[in-house]
Amino acid sequence: MDPKSLRGDTVEEKRLTEDASRERNWKRWGPYLSERQWATVREDYSPYGNCWDYFPHDHARSRAYRWGEDGLLGISDRQCRLCFALALWNGKDPILKERLFGLTGSEGNHGEDVKELYYYLDSTPTHSYMKALYKYPQTEYPYARLIEENRRRGLSAPELELIDTGVFNEDRYFDVFAEYAKFSENDILIRLTIANRGPEKAMLHLLPTLWFRNTWSWGPIPEESTNKPSITLERDRLVRAQHDVLGNYQLAFEGNAKPLFTDNETNSARIHNYPNGQLFVKDAFDEYVVHGRADAVNPQNVGTKFAAHYLLEIEPGKSEVARLRLSAVAGGDDVGSGRDAASRKSGSTPPATDPFAGFDEVFAQRMKEADEFYDAVIPSEMDKESKKVARQGYAGLLWSKQFYQYCIREWAVG
């Protein structure tokens, strides 16, 4: 959206102007985390040029990506160095739900097709406020059935969709809402609301996850440090993420959540059938939560991937809320280097005694500002329902601004 075309009367329009003039980097953080990185051309190093078979969904939980990341209703900085997203487990699925599932071209009877129910509900252009929804079944997700049945059907047959499998019968599912509100450019408030739409009490494992894209295992990458970053437990309910270029960030979280740590490294034993070069690997949280392997996570509370593990029991028709705050650490040697350092200094927030003081008020203010912005942008002569459609259409466009790194020269050398 071109700031020159706006009147400049709303707070969001002022942010757009500040961002365009590089006065403040309001777009540094956003929904840039991809919906899918597995089975893509940029991750394909196969000798036969078939990305679908070379890097299938089944590998995604265990295999470090080379050129990007993906996650569920997540965010990242513009260069996808530090990522945040959700992971879920209903106690029945064979794997932790960390990303969207879909069929590849060889599996779907009509080609590639995501098999999930998720909705982008709202976003401002600077991502000062964002909201999205994922519908997670309480019964076992039918991974195998979706693959087998759609592969069996021909081109002339309709697709088997997730809703056709019966997993949403009797409303036995969770509505998982993810909301983000920026206090400043590098200070993001996160509110996760889990609603039980079913007729009975239901259990859910919720794992808000923070991790670094692996840029240290492949050799030099343009504009990146090859030094391995780290995430450590700073104190109770607070972790610190340290990166040479990005600088230091902290993630605060509320409630009764167990901190889990591992490394964003390939589980070579599972993928390539040879011993791992490190003890703690990418799929550790899946092993810990789904398979009960306590030794899969790092007891030293350090790594390049972190999750706060909540175990929720939600009554029918009720909701639970988890609140987190991701913010740059101000002062000292924590600001990183170069252009990133200047950007971070302008939006850093000194650590507060209570990182959640005024939390809900900030959300209310950003939502009010989003309403004011769209009241100014969407033509007033449109009826109420049409305005809702237009606003959610904008949300879909803005949430689809996702990181795509495909540098042919660097890609060609591996």
Sequence and secondary structure as in RCSB ss.txt:
>XXXX:A:sequence
MDPKSLRGDTVEEKRLTEDASRERNWKRWGPYLSERQWATVREDYSPYGNCWDYFPHDHARSRAYRWGEDGLLGI
SDRQCRLCFALALWNGKDPILKERLFGLTGSEGNHGEDVKELYYYLDSTPTHSYMKALYKYPQTEYPYARLIEEN
RRRGLSAPELELIDTGVFNEDRYFDVFAEYAKFSENDILIRLTIANRGPEKAMLHLLPTLWFRNTWSWGPIPEES
TNKPSITLERDRLVRAQHDVLGNYQLAFEGNAKPLFTDNETNSARIHNYPNGQLFVKDAFDEYVVHGRADAVNPQ
NVGTKFAAHYLLEIEPGKSEVARLRLSAVAGGDDVGSGRDAASRKSGSTPPATDPFAGFDEVFAQRMKEADEFYD
AVIPSEMDKESKKVARQGYAGLLWSKQFYQYCIREWAVG
>XXXX:A:secstr
  GGGS   SHHHHHHHHHHTTSS TTSEEB SBS  TT GGG   TT  HHHHS HHHHTTS  SS  B EEEE
EETT SEEEEEEEE SSSSS B S  EE TTTSTTS EE   EEEEEE TT SEEEEEEEEESS   HHHHHHHH
HHS TTS    GGGGTTTGGG EEEEEEEEEEEETTEEEEEEEEEE SSS EEEEEEEEEEE   SSSS  TT  
 S  EEEEEETTEEEEEETTTEEEEEEE SS EEEEE S   HHHHTSS  SSSS TTHHHHHHHH  GGGS TT
SEESEEEEEEEEEE TT EEEEEEEEEE  STTTT SHHHHHHHHHH     SSTTTTHHHHHHHHHHHHHHHHH
HHS TTS HHHHHHHHHHHHHHHHT       HHHHHT 
